[in-house]
Structure formats: C-alpha cells, structure tokens
Amino acid sequence: MANPRAFPSFVFDHNEPQKTMFAGQAVSDSPAPFPVEDRSSKISLPQNQWEAKNA
C-alpha cells in the first residue's frame, strides 16, 4: 500500500515554530511512521510570486 499524502499549509509569518517542528519529522532517523518532505518556501513571498512559483 502506498504511503498517504498530505499537504499541511502554514502561514509563513505566523506559524514558523509549528512549521519547523513539523519539518523536523523529516530527519532520517525520525520515529514518525510516515515519510516527510519539506517543500516549504524558505523566505516570505508576496502572494503573486508564490502562486507563480507553485502553478
């Protein structure tokens, strides 16, 4: 069976600690029972640039 997929969304300017803690699950020796890929932006982008990048 394939691993389930989820797309958690964080408000860059308001949820930095939560995003950091969640992305911390991506370490190779994590006890999390699922793989995690951190594809989040590393800088705050205006909405039009974010939309263009993720289109």
Sequence and secondary structure as in RCSB ss.txt:
>XXXX:A:sequence
MANPRAFPSFVFDHNEPQKTMFAGQAVSDSPAPFPVEDRSSKISLPQNQWEAKNA
>XXXX:A:secstr
           TTT HHHHHHHHGGGSTT   SS       SS   HHHHHHHT 
